[in-house]
Amino acid sequence: MKQLIILLLILFVTPTTRAQQAIDVAILGDSNTWIGGDNCDKPRGWNKWFKDAFLPATIKSYARSGATWTNTTATKRNTLENIGVLGNDNVIYNQIERLKEAIDSGVQPQPQLILMMAGTNDAWFQKDRPKVFDVTAEEAFAIDNLKCRPISQIISLAESVRYDCELLQAVCPQARIILLTPMQSAAAGRANITRAGDVIEDCGRLLHLSVIRLDQEPVDTKDGTHTTELGAKHIGTYIAQEVATLLKQ
């Protein structure tokens, strides 16, 4: 009789538990996410290994190579461009707009979890984002009605993170948003990566969003910035573990 009860528990309880764990996930980011593919199935991207470990119901990447958080004075809404390098419209803001279009058209289910990993290019290409560190997180959050400004006036990292996250919260009000700071990058330099990570973490705190720091996590890269398959597996598995822990809190 005891064995029968255990068997019934396995048959009826386990599927429910799995169903609760399987959630719809969307990912935004730059090249280290983009190399994992839109469907998160290419092994040089951390998101492929995150997918394998986390086992979401659905997962889609809206990342673009060359993307930054920080906008420029020429940034505009542009959901079609896919240039693969730094550009005025190659920003997280436009990835959010693409996500919104996909949700509105029924292609993308409303995600319960959104991961955002960017900041490497903000730290790396400061010449092209000259105002990137001009505003602190505290100063960005002291601005009234930031969301009413045109995107071309949101030209610091802190303002861009605040603007984009608040926009994303409006687009996906039920989603758990987790910010991932950029990984180590020889091209950007440790000090710049740490500085960008600090800004993102400060914004996350003020937005009451969870943040996973990746700049202290060792990673195997092909060129000092972009992960090898081994590096991607390590980072993706690590992120899956951290996310699972955060979702239990």
N, C-alpha and C positions, 0 to 999 in steps of 0.2 A: 504493500500500500504506500509506504514511504517513497519507494522508487517511482511509483506512478505519479505522485504529487510533484516530485522533482521534475519528471518529464513534462508534465503539464506546464510547470513554471517556465521551463526552457522554451516550450512551444509558444506560449502566449505572452510572456513578459519580455523576452529578448527582442522580438520584432518591434515592440513599442519603444523599447529603449533605443534601438537603432534609429527608428524613425525620428525620435527626438534629437538625436545627434546629427542627423543628415540635414544640413541647412543649405540655402542658396547663398553663394559667395560671389562677390565682385571684387576685382583688384585693379587699382590704378597705380601707375608708376612710370619709371624710365627704362633704360635699356636692360638693366639686370632683371627686370620683370618681363619686358618685351621679348627677350630671347627665349623665354619659356613658351612663347606662342599664345595666340588668343584663347586657345582651348587648354592651355596649361599642360601641354603634352610633350614638350621638348626638353630633354634632360639637362641642357646647360642653363636652364632657368630654375631658380629656386621654387617658383610656383608649381612646377611639375611635381617636385618632391613634397611640397606642402599638400598638394592634392592627394598624392598617394598615401600620406600619413593621416590626413584629416578626414578624408572620405566624405566630402560634401555631396549634397544632393545634385547641385549644379555648381559650376564655377566658370567664370569668364574673365579674361584679362582685357582691360581697355588701355593698357600701357602703350607708350610710344617711346622709341629710342630718341634720345636727345631732349626729352621733356624736362621742364623745370616747374617748380612751384611758382617761382617769381615771374610775374608778367612784365611787359614793357609798355612804353607809351604808344606802341603801334599794335598791341594785342587787341584782337577782336574775336567775336564768336566765329568759330570755324570748325565744324565737325567732320569735314571731309579730308583735310590735309593729313598726309602721312609721309613726311619728308625724311625721317630717320636721323636727323641732325638737329642741332639747336635752331630755334626759329621763334619769331614773335608770337605765333599762334600755337606753337608746340608746348603747351602748358597744361597743367592739371585741370585748370578751369574747363578747357575744351574736352577733356576726357569725361568730366562730370556731365557736360552737355551731351556727349555721345551716349553715356549711360542713360541719361534721361530719355533721349530719343528711343533707345532700345526698349526701355520700360514702357513708354507710351505706345509703342507699336506692338507690344506683346511678345517681342523676341526675347526679352530678358525678364525673368520673374523678379518681383521686388526682392532684393537681397536682404537677408537677415544679418549678414556680416559683410563689411567692406574693409579691405586692407589697403592702405595707401603708403607706398614706399617711394619716396623721391627726396631730392636734396643734393645728390652728388653733383649734378650739373650746375646747380645754384652755387655750390662751393667752388667748383672748378672754373667756371666761365664768368668770373666777376667782372671782367672787362665788358662783357655783353649784358650784364645785369648790375650796372654801377650803383644802384640804390639797394642792393640785396640786403645789406646789414645796417642800413641807415635808421631803421626803426626797431625798437625792442618789442618783445611780446607785450609787455605792460603798456607801452605807448600805443601799440596797435589796438589793444582792447579798450583804450580810453577814448577812441574815436567814435563819435556819435554817428549812427546811420551809415556805417561803412558800406553796407549792402546796397545803398542807394547810389553809390559812386559808379561811374563807368569803369569797366575792367581795365581800361588803359591808364587809370589813375591808381591802380593797386600794384605798385611797383617795388615793394620791399618783400622779403621773404615772410616776415611776421604778418604783414597785412594780407598777403596772398594765402597763407595757411588759414588765417581766421576767415577770410572771405569764402574760400573754397569749402572749408568744413561746414560753415553755416549754410552755404548753398546746398551742400550734400545732405545736411540734416533736413532741409526743407523738401528735397527731392525724395529722400528715403527716410521718412520720420521714424520708422520702426527698426531701422538697421543699427547694429552695434558697429561703430566705426573705431578702428584701431590704427594708429599712426606708427609707421616703422621708420626709424631714422636711417640715413644712408650708411652703407657699409664702408669699411676702410677703402681708401683709394689712393694709390701712389701718385696719380696724376693731380688730384685735388689737394693732397697733402693732409696729414693728420689734424693739424690745427684748424684748417678750414672745415673739414668734415665734422670735427667736434663742435665747432662754432655753429654750423648749420643744425646739427643734432640738438644742441642746447636750445636754439630758437624753436625748433619743432616741438621739443619736449615741453618747453614753457607754454607754448600755444595750446598743446594738448591738455596741460594742467588747467589752464584758464577756460578751456572748452569742456572740461570734465570728461575728456576722452583718454582711454588707455594708450600708452606709448611703449613700444618695445625698442630699446636701444640696440643697435647692431654695430656701432662703431668700435666697440670693445671686443667684439666676437671675432676671433681669427677666421680668415677665409682664404681658400685657395683660388687664385685668379689666373687667367690666361695672360693678361697684360698689365696687371697691377690694379685693375678696376673691375673687369668683367669676369664673372665666375667661370671656372672650369666645371665639368660635370660633378667632380668630387666636391668642389666648393659649394655648388648649388644644392647638392644633396644635404650637406651639413647644415647650411643656412635654412633650407626649406623645412627640414626635420625639426630644427631648433624653433623656428617660428610656429610650426604646428603645435609643439609642446607648450610654448608660451601662450598661444591663443587658447588652447584647451584649458589651461589653468585660469586664464582671465575670464573665460566664459562661465566658469564655476563660481566666480566671486559675486 
